[in-house]
Amino acid sequence: MQTLKRSPWQNVRLNLLYSALGLPAFSLLVAWLVERLAEALFLKW
C-alpha cells in the first residue's frame, strides 16, 4: 500500500512511456522472448 500511495507519478510516467512506444514495440519484445524461450527449450531437448 505504501508504494501505491507513494508513486502515482511513476505510474503516469510508465503509462506515457507505454503509449509512446505503442503496441508494435511490445509485440516485438514478446516475439523476442518467445523465440529465446523456444531456443532454450530446443537446446535442452
C-alpha positions in Angstrom: 0.0 0.0 0.0 2.9 2.4 0.8 4.3 2.0 -2.7 0.9 2.6 -4.3 0.4 5.8 -2.3 3.9 7.0 -2.9 4.3 6.5 -6.7 1.3 7.7 -8.7 3.8 9.8 -10.8 5.8 6.7 -11.6 2.6 5.0 -12.9 1.8 8.0 -15.0 5.3 8.1 -16.5 5.1 4.3 -17.2 1.7 4.8 -18.9 3.1 7.6 -21.0 6.1 5.5 -21.9 4.0 2.5 -22.9 1.6 4.6 -25.0 4.6 6.4 -26.7 6.2 3.0 -27.5 2.9 1.6 -28.6 1.9 -1.9 -29.3 4.5 -2.8 -32.0 7.4 -2.5 -29.6 5.6 -4.7 -27.1 4.8 -7.3 -29.7 8.4 -7.2 -30.8 9.5 -7.8 -27.2 7.1 -10.7 -26.8 8.2 -12.3 -30.0 11.8 -12.0 -29.0 11.1 -13.6 -25.6 9.1 -16.4 -27.2 12.0 -17.0 -29.6 14.5 -17.1 -26.8 12.3 -19.5 -24.8 11.8 -21.8 -27.7 15.6 -21.8 -28.3 16.3 -22.7 -24.7 13.7 -25.5 -24.8 15.1 -26.9 -28.0 18.6 -26.8 -26.7 17.6 -28.7 -23.6 15.9 -31.5 -25.6 
